[in-house]
Amino acid sequence: MKIVKTIEEVRKCIMEWRREGLSIGFIPTMGYLHEGHQSLINQADENDRIVLSIFVNPMQFGPQEDLASYPRDLERDSRLCEENGVDLIFHPEPEEMYEADFCSYADMSVLTEELCGLSRPVHFRGVCTVVLKLFNIVTPDRAYFGEKDAQQLAIIKRMVRDLNINVEVIGCPIIRERDGVAKSSRNTYLNAEERKAAPVLYGSIQIGKKLIKDGERDAAVLIKVMKKYIEKEPLAKIDYLKAVDAMSMSQVDKLDRRVLVAMAVFIGKSRLIDNFTFDFEE
């Protein structure tokens, strides 16, 4: 396994693999890898070569967000990658990805205006820009993203479609702890008391799924019941909890199509996200 820090080195490796007719799977990450990332690597094993990027992208963090404190451990990440068959880690510095006079962005409307886009207004411009750059650098056949970041996945799929990018975007299921908490690098921010409170997100999801299976089709009722459950936890503060169209990210009143029920909840100072989808057209 190679670890490279420059775009030139990545392109050289890719060129050699392309000459051999090899397919390439790609996993963009911000590092501090966990079992969720490992599941993406396992899925990417359907390709001849696997590239994983580790880059804490400053462009997707707002002024008051956790860029400086975001967890980093390249040695640990490298070990997990090597054990799971990654062929190349791309680990650039910000200066390698963004020139001092950088002024070109990939932006999107509509899909970015709900959910995380409301409370993190610069976030998705940063995500789209860095993912587009990484796609141009790595030129993968397939790229793998976790379904925990459901809005991000929908946005990347739309960007690929709208801009005719020649890559297949594959969503992979949420990986959870035994108590249902979605695996996330930000879980490391939780203290012992907060960690005990964190399963409240998954508990609300279980309640929401049962309501739907029992016949509830009013989105407002669904959200009200789920919110009431979360608000019983003193350490939980809801950022958002909404039912939206899974394709357009627009809010829905009736549960009568493929719906994404997504939430962001602060547990203490840590902002956790989770979601589930339900397809009413099946």
Phi, psi and omega in degrees: 000135178257147170241120182235154185243353183241153177297321180301318180294319179299311183297325178296314179297314181299318180299319179295318179293321179296323178299329180275358180075028184270144176273153187231126172256146186226136178232105176279129180221168171254015176083193188050060191290150179220190185297333176297314176296322179300323179293327176293318178298316180299319178294323182289352179295352175288353177261164178286326180225147180238127174247134177233129177260143174237105183209113175280101191281108184296336185291339183262007178255133174282171184301328183259012184264180198265042181301309184294325184266359181301132188295139181223137177199083185296322181298314178296315180298318181297321180296314179298319180296314182295320180294337185250012169090017174290138182266330184212129171255127174258114186232075184277160168276158178306324181294335177285327182273329184230115174297159182301328181255027181303132181210020180247130186228152169259117184237163182211144175253178176067288185295338183265002188266358178242177172051236183297332180296333179288315185269347179230075192297334180265352192300307189285335172296320177294319179296309182299318182295313183289323179293319176298318177298315181295320176300319180292328181282313187273330184046057183284160170282321181222146177231144190240130181225147179280144179284352174300320176269068189295320179294317177301315180299316179297321180293316179296318178298319180292319179299316179298318178293310186293325184260008176054046178277132187274070177212143175268121181265125185241123176271138183239144188300154176295133175258131187239157170288171181302329181269009175097349180296129179293133178299132180202145175299330182285349175298337180293343179284342187284134171279180187300318181292318180294323179297324177293332181276338188301327180296356179298331178295311182292326177300319179292326177296316179300319178295316180298317179298319181294319178302315181295315180296332178277359173113359180293130180232005178264115184298322181297320178295314179304309183295321180299315181293317180296319179297317181301321179294315182294320184291348174288341179273115185300330183275354184264134174229118185284126171278305171208155172210109188218154170255123184227159172298128186293342179265314187264345184067014177274145182296147179241151174264321181248142178270086187221020181206192176284111188247139171255125173254112190234151181215152166231128185226129173279126169249104193065233179264357184268129182263112181254145177239154177198169183190169164211156177243153178218126183257108183274357180266354181283000000 
